Amino acid sequence: MRKREVLTPMPKTKFIKIECPDCGNEQVTFSHASIVVKCNICGRELVRPTGGKAKILTEKIKEV
Ligand SMILES: [Zn+2]
């Protein structure tokens, strides 16, 4: 039996790396996140969905 490969076409979603301004933790998320993204370490809100493009609440953003 062969595993069926499912290739999901990605819409204009980019991965971005954001740095928490409070604790310096870096984590990777989508540029169009549809849920609130919080820092894994301190719980600070880093990305807030706005219906379209997510609002990034940190200035330290890198494209991955
Ligand atoms: Zn943090």
N, CA, C, O and the ligand as a Tripos MOL2 file, in Angstrom:
@<TRIPOS>MOLECULE
protein
  257   255    65     0     0
PROTEIN
NO_CHARGES

@<TRIPOS>ATOM
      1 N           0.8450   -1.2020    0.0000 N.3       1 MET1
      2 CA          0.0000    0.0000    0.0000 C.3       1 MET1
      3 C           0.8750    1.2450    0.0000 C.2       1 MET1
      4 O           1.8410    1.3630    0.7540 O.2       1 MET1
      5 N           0.5010    2.1520   -0.8630 N.am      2 ARG2
      6 CA          1.2740    3.3840   -0.9560 C.3       2 ARG2
      7 C           0.5500    4.5220   -0.2670 C.2       2 ARG2
      8 O          -0.6740    4.6440   -0.3260 O.2       2 ARG2
      9 N           1.3140    5.3170    0.3600 N.am      3 LYS3
     10 CA          0.7090    6.4960    0.9850 C.3       3 LYS3
     11 C           0.3540    7.4960   -0.0880 C.2       3 LYS3
     12 O           1.1330    7.7330   -1.0110 O.2       3 LYS3
     13 N          -0.7960    8.0710    0.0290 N.am      4 ARG4
     14 CA         -1.1910    9.0720   -0.9430 C.3       4 ARG4
     15 C          -0.6130   10.4210   -0.5180 C.2       4 ARG4
     16 O          -0.7840   10.8600    0.6200 O.2       4 ARG4
     17 N           0.0510   11.0410   -1.4280 N.am      5 GLU5
     18 CA          0.6220   12.3490   -1.0930 C.3       5 GLU5
     19 C          -0.3690   13.4440   -1.3940 C.2       5 GLU5
     20 O          -0.9230   13.5150   -2.4910 O.2       5 GLU5
     21 N          -0.5790   14.2660   -0.4500 N.am      6 VAL6
     22 CA         -1.4970   15.3780   -0.6520 C.3       6 VAL6
     23 C          -0.6840   16.6660   -0.6750 C.2       6 VAL6
     24 O          -0.0620   17.0560    0.3130 O.2       6 VAL6
     25 N          -0.7110   17.2960   -1.8120 N.am      7 LEU7
     26 CA         -0.0090   18.5650   -1.9240 C.3       7 LEU7
     27 C          -1.0240   19.6920   -1.8060 C.2       7 LEU7
     28 O          -1.8680   19.8970   -2.6780 O.2       7 LEU7
     29 N          -0.9160   20.3840   -0.7430 N.am      8 THR8
     30 CA         -1.8510   21.4900   -0.5440 C.3       8 THR8
     31 C          -1.2530   22.7520   -1.1320 C.2       8 THR8
     32 O          -0.1930   23.2020   -0.6970 O.2       8 THR8
     33 N          -1.9160   23.3160   -2.1030 N.am      9 PRO9
     34 CA         -1.3870   24.5640   -2.6610 C.3       9 PRO9
     35 C          -1.4460   25.6700   -1.6130 C.2       9 PRO9
     36 O          -2.4880   25.9220   -1.0090 O.2       9 PRO9
     37 N          -0.3400   26.3020   -1.4190 N.am     10 MET10
     38 CA         -0.3000   27.3620   -0.4250 C.3      10 MET10
     39 C          -0.7640   28.6660   -1.0440 C.2      10 MET10
     40 O          -0.2260   29.0910   -2.0670 O.2      10 MET10
     41 N          -1.7310   29.2930   -0.4540 N.am     11 PRO11
     42 CA         -2.0640   30.6470   -0.9070 C.3      11 PRO11
     43 C          -0.9150   31.5790   -0.5520 C.2      11 PRO11
     44 O           0.1700   31.1060   -0.2120 O.2      11 PRO11
     45 N          -1.1140   32.8420   -0.6190 N.am     12 LYS12
     46 CA          0.0100   33.7580   -0.4360 C.3      12 LYS12
     47 C           0.4920   33.8060    1.0070 C.2      12 LYS12
     48 O           0.7220   34.8770    1.5680 O.2      12 LYS12
     49 N           0.6350   32.6560    1.5800 N.am     13 THR13
     50 CA          1.0430   32.6320    2.9720 C.3      13 THR13
     51 C           2.5500   32.5060    3.0650 C.2      13 THR13
     52 O           3.1640   31.6440    2.4360 O.2      13 THR13
     53 N           3.1100   33.3590    3.8400 N.am     14 LYS14
     54 CA          4.5530   33.3130    4.0490 C.3      14 LYS14
     55 C           4.8190   32.9580    5.4930 C.2      14 LYS14
     56 O           4.0370   33.2620    6.3940 O.2      14 LYS14
     57 N           5.9370   32.3130    5.6780 N.am     15 PHE15
     58 CA          6.3810   32.1130    7.0380 C.3      15 PHE15
     59 C           7.2410   33.2980    7.4450 C.2      15 PHE15
     60 O           8.0880   33.7650    6.6830 O.2      15 PHE15
     61 N           7.0140   33.7600    8.6260 N.am     16 ILE16
     62 CA          7.8430   34.8440    9.1220 C.3      16 ILE16
     63 C           8.3750   34.4630   10.4900 C.2      16 ILE16
     64 O           7.7630   33.6970   11.2350 O.2      16 ILE16
     65 N           9.5000   35.0070   10.7850 N.am     17 LYS17
     66 CA         10.0690   34.7940   12.1140 C.3      17 LYS17
     67 C           9.9190   36.0940   12.8840 C.2      17 LYS17
     68 O          10.3470   37.1550   12.4290 O.2      17 LYS17
     69 N           9.3210   36.0010   14.0270 N.am     18 ILE18
     70 CA          9.1100   37.2080   14.8140 C.3      18 ILE18
     71 C           9.7950   37.0630   16.1600 C.2      18 ILE18
     72 O           9.9040   35.9750   16.7240 O.2      18 ILE18
     73 N          10.2450   38.1920   16.6420 N.am     19 GLU19
     74 CA         10.9330   38.1680   17.9250 C.3      19 GLU19
     75 C          10.0860   38.8980   18.9600 C.2      19 GLU19
     76 O           9.6060   40.0060   18.7240 O.2      19 GLU19
     77 N           9.9170   38.2730   20.0740 N.am     20 CYS20
     78 CA          9.1310   38.8720   21.1410 C.3      20 CYS20
     79 C           9.8890   40.0650   21.7160 C.2      20 CYS20
     80 O          11.0440   39.9310   22.1210 O.2      20 CYS20
     81 N           9.2440   41.2310   21.7510 N.am     21 PRO21
     82 CA          9.9370   42.4210   22.2710 C.3      21 PRO21
     83 C          10.1540   42.3480   23.7770 C.2      21 PRO21
     84 O          10.9870   43.0710   24.3230 O.2      21 PRO21
     85 N           9.4320   41.5040   24.4270 N.am     22 ASP22
     86 CA          9.5590   41.4250   25.8840 C.3      22 ASP22
     87 C          10.6770   40.4920   26.3270 C.2      22 ASP22
     88 O          11.4750   40.8400   27.1980 O.2      22 ASP22
     89 N          10.7340   39.3030   25.7240 N.am     23 CYS23
     90 CA         11.7000   38.3310   26.2390 C.3      23 CYS23
     91 C          12.7150   37.9060   25.1940 C.2      23 CYS23
     92 O          13.6390   37.1570   25.5100 O.2      23 CYS23
     93 N          12.5680   38.3700   23.9370 N.am     24 GLY24
     94 CA         13.5570   38.0600   22.9220 C.3      24 GLY24
     95 C          13.4090   36.6890   22.2900 C.2      24 GLY24
     96 O          14.2410   36.2860   21.4760 O.2      24 GLY24
     97 N          12.3760   35.9800   22.6490 N.am     25 ASN25
     98 CA         12.1360   34.6690   22.0540 C.3      25 ASN25
     99 C          11.7910   34.8160   20.5780 C.2      25 ASN25
    100 O          10.9860   35.6710   20.2100 O.2      25 ASN25
    101 N          12.3950   33.9910   19.7350 N.am     26 GLU26
    102 CA         12.0660   34.0090   18.3170 C.3      26 GLU26
    103 C          11.1780   32.8310   18.0030 C.2      26 GLU26
    104 O          11.4470   31.7090   18.4310 O.2      26 GLU26
    105 N          10.1290   33.0790   17.2620 N.am     27 GLN27
    106 CA          9.3080   31.9690   16.8160 C.3      27 GLN27
    107 C           8.7760   32.2250   15.4320 C.2      27 GLN27
    108 O           8.6780   33.3680   14.9850 O.2      27 GLN27
    109 N           8.4290   31.1410   14.7540 N.am     28 VAL28
    110 CA          8.0070   31.2130   13.3630 C.3      28 VAL28
    111 C           6.4960   31.1140   13.3070 C.2      28 VAL28
    112 O           5.8870   30.3020   14.0030 O.2      28 VAL28
    113 N           5.9010   31.9470   12.4750 N.am     29 THR29
    114 CA          4.4490   31.9050   12.3180 C.3      29 THR29
    115 C           4.0900   32.2690   10.8850 C.2      29 THR29
    116 O           4.9650   32.5790   10.0760 O.2      29 THR29
    117 N           2.8230   32.2300   10.5820 N.am     30 PHE30
    118 CA          2.3600   32.6290    9.2600 C.3      30 PHE30
    119 C           2.1750   34.1410    9.2110 C.2      30 PHE30
    120 O           1.8790   34.7730   10.2250 O.2      30 PHE30
    121 N           2.3510   34.7080    8.0360 N.am     31 SER31
    122 CA          2.0950   36.1350    7.8930 C.3      31 SER31
    123 C           0.5920   36.4030    7.8430 C.2      31 SER31
    124 O           0.1590   37.5420    8.0170 O.2      31 SER31
    125 N          -0.1920   35.3760    7.6090 N.am     32 HIS32
    126 CA         -1.6400   35.5410    7.5700 C.3      32 HIS32
    127 C          -2.2860   34.6630    8.6370 C.2      32 HIS32
    128 O          -3.2510   33.9480    8.3680 O.2      32 HIS32
    129 N          -1.7650   34.7230    9.7960 N.am     33 ALA33
    130 CA         -2.3190   33.9140   10.8700 C.3      33 ALA33
    131 C          -3.7780   34.2970   11.1080 C.2      33 ALA33
    132 O          -4.1440   35.4720   11.0760 O.2      33 ALA33
    133 N          -4.5850   33.2920   11.3430 N.am     34 SER34
    134 CA         -6.0100   33.5810   11.5800 C.3      34 SER34
    135 C          -6.3710   33.4450   13.0500 C.2      34 SER34
    136 O          -7.5270   33.5960   13.4450 O.2      34 SER34
    137 N          -5.3760   33.1610   13.8300 N.am     35 ILE35
    138 CA         -5.6070   33.1290   15.2760 C.3      35 ILE35
    139 C          -4.5590   34.0070   15.9470 C.2      35 ILE35
    140 O          -3.5240   34.3230   15.3600 O.2      35 ILE35
    141 N          -4.8340   34.3810   17.1490 N.am     36 VAL36
    142 CA         -3.8640   35.1710   17.9060 C.3      36 VAL36
    143 C          -2.6390   34.2990   18.1810 C.2      36 VAL36
    144 O          -2.7580   33.1670   18.6500 O.2      36 VAL36
    145 N          -1.4710   34.8430   17.8840 N.am     37 VAL37
    146 CA         -0.2400   34.1200   18.1670 C.3      37 VAL37
    147 C           0.4110   34.7480   19.3760 C.2      37 VAL37
    148 O           0.6540   35.9540   19.4180 O.2      37 VAL37
    149 N           0.6860   33.9200   20.3480 N.am     38 LYS38
    150 CA          1.3210   34.4300   21.5530 C.3      38 LYS38
    151 C           2.7220   33.8640   21.6960 C.2      38 LYS38
    152 O           3.0310   32.7770   21.2070 O.2      38 LYS38
    153 N           3.5490   34.6230   22.3700 N.am     39 CYS39
    154 CA          4.9090   34.1790   22.6280 C.3      39 CYS39
    155 C           4.8720   32.8810   23.4320 C.2      39 CYS39
    156 O           4.1310   32.7450   24.4050 O.2      39 CYS39
    157 N           5.6950   31.9380   22.9910 N.am     40 ASN40
    158 CA          5.7280   30.6430   23.6680 C.3      40 ASN40
    159 C           6.3290   30.7350   25.0620 C.2      40 ASN40
    160 O           6.0800   29.8820   25.9140 O.2      40 ASN40
    161 N           7.1060   31.7530   25.2810 N.am     41 ILE41
    162 CA          7.8010   31.8530   26.5600 C.3      41 ILE41
    163 C           7.0080   32.7010   27.5570 C.2      41 ILE41
    164 O           6.7200   32.2440   28.6630 O.2      41 ILE41
    165 N           6.6590   33.9110   27.1810 N.am     42 CYS42
    166 CA          6.0460   34.8040   28.1650 C.3      42 CYS42
    167 C           4.5710   35.0550   27.9130 C.2      42 CYS42
    168 O           3.9040   35.6690   28.7470 O.2      42 CYS42
    169 N           4.0460   34.5990   26.7890 N.am     43 GLY43
    170 CA          2.6130   34.7280   26.5480 C.3      43 GLY43
    171 C           2.1830   36.0640   25.9780 C.2      43 GLY43
    172 O           0.9860   36.3210   25.8480 O.2      43 GLY43
    173 N           3.1240   36.9110   25.6390 N.am     44 ARG44
    174 CA          2.7690   38.1960   25.0380 C.3      44 ARG44
    175 C           2.1400   37.9830   23.6630 C.2      44 ARG44
    176 O           2.5560   37.1080   22.9040 O.2      44 ARG44
    177 N           1.1450   38.7880   23.3610 N.am     45 GLU45
    178 CA          0.4740   38.6820   22.0730 C.3      45 GLU45
    179 C           1.3970   39.2290   20.9880 C.2      45 GLU45
    180 O           1.8630   40.3640   21.0810 O.2      45 GLU45
    181 N           1.6590   38.4340   19.9710 N.am     46 LEU46
    182 CA          2.5950   38.8500   18.9320 C.3      46 LEU46
    183 C           1.9090   39.1010   17.5940 C.2      46 LEU46
    184 O           2.3340   39.9730   16.8360 O.2      46 LEU46
    185 N           0.8770   38.3640   17.3030 N.am     47 VAL47
    186 CA          0.1650   38.5230   16.0410 C.3      47 VAL47
    187 C          -1.3330   38.5030   16.3240 C.2      47 VAL47
    188 O          -1.8290   37.6560   17.0670 O.2      47 VAL47
    189 N          -2.0350   39.4410   15.7260 N.am     48 ARG48
    190 CA         -3.4750   39.5000   15.9180 C.3      48 ARG48
    191 C          -4.1450   39.4490   14.5480 C.2      48 ARG48
    192 O          -3.8120   40.2470   13.6710 O.2      48 ARG48
    193 N          -5.0670   38.5410   14.3520 N.am     49 PRO49
    194 CA         -5.7470   38.4610   13.0530 C.3      49 PRO49
    195 C          -6.6850   39.6390   12.8690 C.2      49 PRO49
    196 O          -7.3330   40.0850   13.8160 O.2      49 PRO49
    197 N          -6.7530   40.1380   11.6470 N.am     50 THR50
    198 CA         -7.5980   41.3020   11.3930 C.3      50 THR50
    199 C          -8.6090   41.0180   10.2950 C.2      50 THR50
    200 O          -9.2310   41.9440    9.7740 O.2      50 THR50
    201 N          -8.7760   39.7820    9.9440 N.am     51 GLY51
    202 CA         -9.7050   39.4620    8.8640 C.3      51 GLY51
    203 C          -8.9920   39.2690    7.5420 C.2      51 GLY51
    204 O          -9.4440   38.4920    6.7000 O.2      51 GLY51
    205 N          -7.9010   39.9530    7.3520 N.am     52 GLY52
    206 CA         -7.0920   39.7710    6.1480 C.3      52 GLY52
    207 C          -5.6870   39.4550    6.5840 C.2      52 GLY52
    208 O          -5.4140   38.4000    7.1570 O.2      52 GLY52
    209 N          -4.8050   40.3820    6.3050 N.am     53 LYS53
    210 CA         -3.4360   40.1940    6.7310 C.3      53 LYS53
    211 C          -3.3520   40.3690    8.2440 C.2      53 LYS53
    212 O          -3.9510   41.2800    8.8150 O.2      53 LYS53
    213 N          -2.6160   39.4990    8.8640 N.am     54 ALA54
    214 CA         -2.5160   39.5770   10.3180 C.3      54 ALA54
    215 C          -1.7120   40.8040   10.7190 C.2      54 ALA54
    216 O          -0.7870   41.2250   10.0240 O.2      54 ALA54
    217 N          -2.0840   41.3490   11.8340 N.am     55 LYS55
    218 CA         -1.3320   42.4830   12.3510 C.3      55 LYS55
    219 C          -0.2080   41.9600   13.2330 C.2      55 LYS55
    220 O          -0.4410   41.2130   14.1830 O.2      55 LYS55
    221 N           1.0050   42.3610   12.9050 N.am     56 ILE56
    222 CA          2.1590   41.9010   13.6650 C.3      56 ILE56
    223 C           2.4520   42.9190   14.7520 C.2      56 ILE56
    224 O           2.6300   44.1050   14.4750 O.2      56 ILE56
    225 N           2.4970   42.4590   15.9630 N.am     57 LEU57
    226 CA          2.6420   43.3830   17.0790 C.3      57 LEU57
    227 C           4.0790   43.4910   17.5770 C.2      57 LEU57
    228 O           4.3220   43.8910   18.7150 O.2      57 LEU57
    229 N           5.0110   43.1390   16.7310 N.am     58 THR58
    230 CA          6.4110   43.3250   17.0790 C.3      58 THR58
    231 C           7.1290   43.9230   15.8780 C.2      58 THR58
    232 O           6.7150   43.7070   14.7390 O.2      58 THR58
    233 N           8.1750   44.6550   16.1140 N.am     59 GLU59
    234 CA          8.8870   45.2720   15.0000 C.3      59 GLU59
    235 C           9.9740   44.3700   14.4580 C.2      59 GLU59
    236 O          10.5270   44.6240   13.3880 O.2      59 GLU59
    237 N          10.2780   43.3170   15.1950 N.am     60 LYS60
    238 CA         11.3750   42.4600   14.7640 C.3      60 LYS60
    239 C          10.8300   41.2810   13.9630 C.2      60 LYS60
    240 O          10.4750   40.2390   14.5120 O.2      60 LYS60
    241 N          10.7770   41.4780   12.6610 N.am     61 ILE61
    242 CA         10.2020   40.4820   11.7680 C.3      61 ILE61
    243 C          11.2390   40.1060   10.7180 C.2      61 ILE61
    244 O          11.8940   40.9710   10.1360 O.2      61 ILE61
    245 N          11.3780   38.8180   10.4860 N.am     62 LYS62
    246 CA         12.2350   38.3590    9.3920 C.3      62 LYS62
    247 C          11.4450   37.4090    8.5420 C.2      62 LYS62
    248 O          10.6350   36.6330    9.0490 O.2      62 LYS62
    249 N          11.6790   37.4650    7.2280 N.am     63 GLU63
    250 CA         11.0570   36.4570    6.3880 C.3      63 GLU63
    251 C          11.8850   35.2070    6.4630 C.2      63 GLU63
    252 O          13.1120   35.2640    6.5510 O.2      63 GLU63
    253 N          11.2170   34.0770    6.4290 N.am     64 VAL64
    254 CA         11.9380   32.8090    6.5490 C.3      64 VAL64
    255 C          12.1070   32.2200    5.1610 C.2      64 VAL64
    256 O          12.6880   31.1450    5.0130 O.2      64 VAL64
    257 ZN          8.0380   36.6380   25.0470 Zn       65 ZN65
@<TRIPOS>BOND
     1     1     2 1
     2     2     3 1
     3     3     4 2
     4     3     5 am
     5     5     6 1
     6     6     7 1
     7     7     8 2
     8     7     9 am
     9     9    10 1
    10    10    11 1
    11    11    12 2
    12    11    13 am
    13    13    14 1
    14    14    15 1
    15    15    16 2
    16    15    17 am
    17    17    18 1
    18    18    19 1
    19    19    20 2
    20    19    21 am
    21    21    22 1
    22    22    23 1
    23    23    24 2
    24    23    25 am
    25    25    26 1
    26    26    27 1
    27    27    28 2
    28    27    29 am
    29    29    30 1
    30    30    31 1
    31    31    32 2
    32    31    33 am
    33    33    34 1
    34    34    35 1
    35    35    36 2
    36    35    37 am
    37    37    38 1
    38    38    39 1
    39    39    40 2
    40    39    41 am
    41    41    42 1
    42    42    43 1
    43    43    44 2
    44    43    45 am
    45    45    46 1
    46    46    47 1
    47    47    48 2
    48    47    49 am
    49    49    50 1
    50    50    51 1
    51    51    52 2
    52    51    53 am
    53    53    54 1
    54    54    55 1
    55    55    56 2
    56    55    57 am
    57    57    58 1
    58    58    59 1
    59    59    60 2
    60    59    61 am
    61    61    62 1
    62    62    63 1
    63    63    64 2
    64    63    65 am
    65    65    66 1
    66    66    67 1
    67    67    68 2
    68    67    69 am
    69    69    70 1
    70    70    71 1
    71    71    72 2
    72    71    73 am
    73    73    74 1
    74    74    75 1
    75    75    76 2
    76    75    77 am
    77    77    78 1
    78    78    79 1
    79    79    80 2
    80    79    81 am
    81    81    82 1
    82    82    83 1
    83    83    84 2
    84    83    85 am
    85    85    86 1
    86    86    87 1
    87    87    88 2
    88    87    89 am
    89    89    90 1
    90    90    91 1
    91    91    92 2
    92    91    93 am
    93    93    94 1
    94    94    95 1
    95    95    96 2
    96    95    97 am
    97    97    98 1
    98    98    99 1
    99    99   100 2
   100    99   101 am
   101   101   102 1
   102   102   103 1
   103   103   104 2
   104   103   105 am
   105   105   106 1
   106   106   107 1
   107   107   108 2
   108   107   109 am
   109   109   110 1
   110   110   111 1
   111   111   112 2
   112   111   113 am
   113   113   114 1
   114   114   115 1
   115   115   116 2
   116   115   117 am
   117   117   118 1
   118   118   119 1
   119   119   120 2
   120   119   121 am
   121   121   122 1
   122   122   123 1
   123   123   124 2
   124   123   125 am
   125   125   126 1
   126   126   127 1
   127   127   128 2
   128   127   129 am
   129   129   130 1
   130   130   131 1
   131   131   132 2
   132   131   133 am
   133   133   134 1
   134   134   135 1
   135   135   136 2
   136   135   137 am
   137   137   138 1
   138   138   139 1
   139   139   140 2
   140   139   141 am
   141   141   142 1
   142   142   143 1
   143   143   144 2
   144   143   145 am
   145   145   146 1
   146   146   147 1
   147   147   148 2
   148   147   149 am
   149   149   150 1
   150   150   151 1
   151   151   152 2
   152   151   153 am
   153   153   154 1
   154   154   155 1
   155   155   156 2
   156   155   157 am
   157   157   158 1
   158   158   159 1
   159   159   160 2
   160   159   161 am
   161   161   162 1
   162   162   163 1
   163   163   164 2
   164   163   165 am
   165   165   166 1
   166   166   167 1
   167   167   168 2
   168   167   169 am
   169   169   170 1
   170   170   171 1
   171   171   172 2
   172   171   173 am
   173   173   174 1
   174   174   175 1
   175   175   176 2
   176   175   177 am
   177   177   178 1
   178   178   179 1
   179   179   180 2
   180   179   181 am
   181   181   182 1
   182   182   183 1
   183   183   184 2
   184   183   185 am
   185   185   186 1
   186   186   187 1
   187   187   188 2
   188   187   189 am
   189   189   190 1
   190   190   191 1
   191   191   192 2
   192   191   193 am
   193   193   194 1
   194   194   195 1
   195   195   196 2
   196   195   197 am
   197   197   198 1
   198   198   199 1
   199   199   200 2
   200   199   201 am
   201   201   202 1
   202   202   203 1
   203   203   204 2
   204   203   205 am
   205   205   206 1
   206   206   207 1
   207   207   208 2
   208   207   209 am
   209   209   210 1
   210   210   211 1
   211   211   212 2
   212   211   213 am
   213   213   214 1
   214   214   215 1
   215   215   216 2
   216   215   217 am
   217   217   218 1
   218   218   219 1
   219   219   220 2
   220   219   221 am
   221   221   222 1
   222   222   223 1
   223   223   224 2
   224   223   225 am
   225   225   226 1
   226   226   227 1
   227   227   228 2
   228   227   229 am
   229   229   230 1
   230   230   231 1
   231   231   232 2
   232   231   233 am
   233   233   234 1
   234   234   235 1
   235   235   236 2
   236   235   237 am
   237   237   238 1
   238   238   239 1
   239   239   240 2
   240   239   241 am
   241   241   242 1
   242   242   243 1
   243   243   244 2
   244   243   245 am
   245   245   246 1
   246   246   247 1
   247   247   248 2
   248   247   249 am
   249   249   250 1
   250   250   251 1
   251   251   252 2
   252   251   253 am
   253   253   254 1
   254   254   255 1
   255   255   256 2
@<TRIPOS>SUBSTRUCTURE
     1 MET1         2 RESIDUE 1 A MET
     2 ARG2         6 RESIDUE 1 A ARG
     3 LYS3        10 RESIDUE 1 A LYS
     4 ARG4        14 RESIDUE 1 A ARG
     5 GLU5        18 RESIDUE 1 A GLU
     6 VAL6        22 RESIDUE 1 A VAL
     7 LEU7        26 RESIDUE 1 A LEU
     8 THR8        30 RESIDUE 1 A THR
     9 PRO9        34 RESIDUE 1 A PRO
    10 MET10       38 RESIDUE 1 A MET
    11 PRO11       42 RESIDUE 1 A PRO
    12 LYS12       46 RESIDUE 1 A LYS
    13 THR13       50 RESIDUE 1 A THR
    14 LYS14       54 RESIDUE 1 A LYS
    15 PHE15       58 RESIDUE 1 A PHE
    16 ILE16       62 RESIDUE 1 A ILE
    17 LYS17       66 RESIDUE 1 A LYS
    18 ILE18       70 RESIDUE 1 A ILE
    19 GLU19       74 RESIDUE 1 A GLU
    20 CYS20       78 RESIDUE 1 A CYS
    21 PRO21       82 RESIDUE 1 A PRO
    22 ASP22       86 RESIDUE 1 A ASP
    23 CYS23       90 RESIDUE 1 A CYS
    24 GLY24       94 RESIDUE 1 A GLY
    25 ASN25       98 RESIDUE 1 A ASN
    26 GLU26      102 RESIDUE 1 A GLU
    27 GLN27      106 RESIDUE 1 A GLN
    28 VAL28      110 RESIDUE 1 A VAL
    29 THR29      114 RESIDUE 1 A THR
    30 PHE30      118 RESIDUE 1 A PHE
    31 SER31      122 RESIDUE 1 A SER
    32 HIS32      126 RESIDUE 1 A HIS
    33 ALA33      130 RESIDUE 1 A ALA
    34 SER34      134 RESIDUE 1 A SER
    35 ILE35      138 RESIDUE 1 A ILE
    36 VAL36      142 RESIDUE 1 A VAL
    37 VAL37      146 RESIDUE 1 A VAL
    38 LYS38      150 RESIDUE 1 A LYS
    39 CYS39      154 RESIDUE 1 A CYS
    40 ASN40      158 RESIDUE 1 A ASN
    41 ILE41      162 RESIDUE 1 A ILE
    42 CYS42      166 RESIDUE 1 A CYS
    43 GLY43      170 RESIDUE 1 A GLY
    44 ARG44      174 RESIDUE 1 A ARG
    45 GLU45      178 RESIDUE 1 A GLU
    46 LEU46      182 RESIDUE 1 A LEU
    47 VAL47      186 RESIDUE 1 A VAL
    48 ARG48      190 RESIDUE 1 A ARG
    49 PRO49      194 RESIDUE 1 A PRO
    50 THR50      198 RESIDUE 1 A THR
    51 GLY51      202 RESIDUE 1 A GLY
    52 GLY52      206 RESIDUE 1 A GLY
    53 LYS53      210 RESIDUE 1 A LYS
    54 ALA54      214 RESIDUE 1 A ALA
    55 LYS55      218 RESIDUE 1 A LYS
    56 ILE56      222 RESIDUE 1 A ILE
    57 LEU57      226 RESIDUE 1 A LEU
    58 THR58      230 RESIDUE 1 A THR
    59 GLU59      234 RESIDUE 1 A GLU
    60 LYS60      238 RESIDUE 1 A LYS
    61 ILE61      242 RESIDUE 1 A ILE
    62 LYS62      246 RESIDUE 1 A LYS
    63 GLU63      250 RESIDUE 1 A GLU
    64 VAL64      254 RESIDUE 1 A VAL
    65 ZN65       257 GROUP 0 **** ****
